[in-house]
Amino acid sequence: MKRLDLHALGWVVTRDTCVEIARRALGRPPGMSPAALRETGQRWRAIHAADRADARETFSIGRSFAPPSKQHDQAVLAFVHALQTSRPDLYSERALRKRCLGGSANIILSLTFGAILASRTSPGIPIVGGAVLALFAIASWYLVTTIQLWRAHLLVKRISEIRRSADLVTQESLAESPDRLPEA
């Protein structure tokens, strides 16, 4: 699993957590239970603990880069599973892809309206320059968040593929020896 994708997912979850806090502060119904928020935080801390353990091991071995440990990969799988269980509307593969496409549409619209405003209006109107700058800033924000959503989508897609292949292996082993249960 690529660390860039994991960091992107972390930023997406951080942004969504901030939105959740704002929702609660405004008296809106919560989208996530406090227990689910705590579990998500614990899972994220487990990933960082595995990262710190990997860093100590890498330093002691003397290599500049080592692939993530099995403990790290398991922590990431548990984190993504917890996210998808608590908020499938935000973190399923399909939902992340849809959010990414929505961000792409916002980039295109913001840049298009900014270009139209800059080219079709008189430069003598002072508010036009500010509006064009604001639209460019909005497009830039959406570009950053859309890249994060796309990287998070790639991570979740890879994890889904891993799960599907593990399920196929389990089903094949059951078909070969139907009288035995798979080892857990």
C-alpha positions as CSV (number, residue, x, y, z in Angstrom):
1,M,0.0,0.0,0.0
2,K,1.3,3.4,-0.9
3,R,1.9,5.8,1.9
4,L,0.8,8.7,-0.3
5,D,-2.6,7.1,-0.6
6,L,-2.8,6.5,3.1
7,H,-1.9,10.1,3.9
8,A,-4.6,11.2,1.4
9,L,-7.2,9.1,3.1
10,G,-6.1,10.6,6.4
11,W,-6.7,14.1,5.1
12,V,-10.1,13.1,3.7
13,V,-11.1,11.6,7.1
14,T,-9.7,14.7,8.9
15,R,-11.8,17.0,6.7
16,D,-14.9,14.8,7.2
17,T,-14.3,14.8,11.0
18,C,-14.1,18.6,11.0
19,V,-17.4,18.7,9.0
20,E,-18.9,16.4,11.6
21,I,-17.8,18.7,14.5
22,A,-19.3,21.7,12.7
23,R,-22.6,19.8,12.1
24,R,-22.8,19.0,15.8
25,A,-21.9,22.6,16.8
26,L,-24.7,23.9,14.6
27,G,-27.2,21.5,16.1
28,R,-27.6,19.3,13.1
29,P,-28.0,15.5,13.5
30,P,-24.8,13.6,13.8
31,G,-23.6,11.6,10.9
32,M,-21.3,9.4,13.0
33,S,-21.8,8.1,16.5
34,P,-19.2,9.1,19.2
35,A,-18.2,5.5,19.5
36,A,-17.5,5.3,15.8
37,L,-15.4,8.5,16.0
38,R,-13.4,7.0,18.9
39,E,-12.9,3.8,17.1
40,T,-11.7,5.6,14.0
41,G,-9.2,7.6,16.1
42,Q,-8.0,4.4,17.7
43,R,-7.5,2.7,14.3
44,W,-5.6,5.8,13.0
45,R,-3.3,5.8,16.1
46,A,-2.7,2.0,15.5
47,I,-1.4,2.9,12.0
48,H,0.9,5.5,13.4
49,A,2.2,3.1,16.1
50,A,3.0,0.6,13.4
51,D,4.7,3.3,11.4
52,R,6.9,4.2,14.4
53,A,7.8,0.6,14.9
54,D,8.7,0.3,11.2
55,A,10.8,3.4,11.4
56,R,12.8,2.0,14.4
57,E,13.3,-1.3,12.6
58,T,14.4,0.5,9.3
59,F,16.8,2.7,11.2
60,S,18.4,-0.3,13.0
61,I,18.8,-2.2,9.8
62,G,20.4,0.7,8.1
63,R,18.2,0.8,5.0
64,S,16.8,4.1,3.8
65,F,13.4,2.6,2.9
66,A,11.6,-0.6,3.8
67,P,8.1,-1.7,2.8
68,P,5.4,-1.4,5.5
69,S,5.2,-4.3,8.0
70,K,2.4,-6.8,8.1
71,Q,1.3,-5.1,11.3
72,H,1.0,-1.8,9.4
73,D,-0.9,-3.3,6.6
74,Q,-3.3,-5.0,9.0
75,A,-3.8,-1.7,10.8
76,V,-4.7,0.0,7.5
77,L,-7.1,-2.8,6.6
78,A,-8.8,-2.4,10.0
79,F,-9.0,1.4,9.6
80,V,-10.6,1.2,6.2
81,H,-13.0,-1.5,7.3
82,A,-14.0,0.6,10.3
83,L,-14.6,3.6,8.0
84,Q,-16.6,1.7,5.6
85,T,-18.7,0.1,8.3
86,S,-19.5,3.4,10.1
87,R,-20.0,5.6,7.0
88,P,-20.4,3.6,3.7
89,D,-22.0,6.7,2.2
90,L,-18.6,8.5,2.5
91,Y,-15.9,5.8,2.4
92,S,-17.1,3.0,0.1
93,E,-15.3,2.7,-3.2
94,R,-18.3,4.0,-5.1
95,A,-18.8,6.9,-2.7
96,L,-15.2,8.1,-2.9
97,R,-15.3,7.9,-6.7
98,K,-18.5,9.9,-6.7
99,R,-17.0,12.5,-4.4
100,C,-13.9,12.7,-6.6
101,L,-16.0,13.2,-9.7
102,G,-18.0,15.9,-7.9
103,G,-14.8,17.7,-7.0
104,S,-13.6,17.5,-10.6
105,A,-16.9,19.1,-11.8
106,N,-16.4,21.9,-9.2
107,I,-12.8,22.6,-10.5
108,I,-14.1,22.8,-14.1
109,L,-17.0,25.1,-13.2
110,S,-14.9,27.4,-11.0
111,L,-12.2,27.8,-13.7
112,T,-14.8,28.2,-16.4
113,F,-16.8,30.9,-14.6
114,G,-13.6,32.7,-13.6
115,A,-12.4,32.7,-17.2
116,I,-15.8,33.9,-18.5
117,L,-15.9,36.6,-15.8
118,A,-12.3,37.7,-16.6
119,S,-12.8,37.8,-20.4
120,R,-16.3,39.1,-20.7
121,T,-16.4,41.9,-18.2
122,S,-14.7,45.3,-18.0
123,P,-11.4,45.4,-16.2
124,G,-12.5,48.8,-14.8
125,I,-14.9,47.2,-12.3
126,P,-12.9,46.5,-9.2
127,I,-15.0,43.7,-7.8
128,V,-14.4,41.6,-11.0
129,G,-10.7,41.1,-10.2
130,G,-11.6,39.9,-6.7
131,A,-14.3,37.6,-7.9
132,V,-11.9,36.0,-10.5
133,L,-9.3,35.6,-7.8
134,A,-11.9,34.0,-5.5
135,L,-13.0,31.6,-8.2
136,F,-9.3,30.6,-8.9
137,A,-8.8,30.0,-5.2
138,I,-11.9,27.8,-5.0
139,A,-10.7,25.8,-8.0
140,S,-7.3,25.4,-6.4
141,W,-8.9,24.1,-3.1
142,Y,-11.0,21.7,-5.1
143,L,-8.0,20.5,-7.0
144,V,-6.1,19.6,-3.8
145,T,-9.2,17.9,-2.2
146,T,-10.0,16.0,-5.5
147,I,-6.5,14.7,-5.7
148,Q,-6.8,13.5,-2.1
149,L,-10.1,11.9,-2.8
150,W,-8.7,10.1,-5.9
151,R,-5.7,8.8,-4.0
152,A,-8.0,7.6,-1.2
153,H,-10.3,6.0,-3.8
154,L,-7.3,4.1,-5.2
155,L,-6.3,2.8,-1.7
156,V,-9.9,1.7,-1.0
157,K,-10.1,0.1,-4.4
158,R,-6.8,-1.9,-3.8
159,I,-8.1,-3.0,-0.4
160,S,-11.4,-4.1,-1.9
161,E,-9.4,-6.1,-4.5
162,I,-7.3,-7.7,-1.8
163,R,-10.5,-8.7,0.1
164,R,-12.1,-10.1,-3.0
165,S,-9.1,-12.2,-3.8
166,A,-8.9,-13.4,-0.2
167,D,-12.5,-14.4,-0.4
168,L,-11.9,-16.3,-3.6
169,V,-9.0,-18.2,-2.0
170,T,-11.1,-19.1,1.0
171,Q,-14.0,-20.3,-1.2
172,E,-11.6,-22.4,-3.3
173,S,-10.1,-24.0,-0.2
174,L,-13.6,-24.8,1.0
175,A,-14.5,-26.4,-2.3
176,E,-11.4,-28.6,-2.2
177,S,-12.1,-29.9,1.3
178,P,-15.8,-29.3,2.2
179,D,-15.5,-31.2,5.5
180,R,-12.9,-28.7,6.9
181,L,-13.5,-25.2,8.1
182,P,-10.9,-22.6,7.0
183,E,-8.4,-21.6,9.7
184,A,-9.1,-18.1,11.1
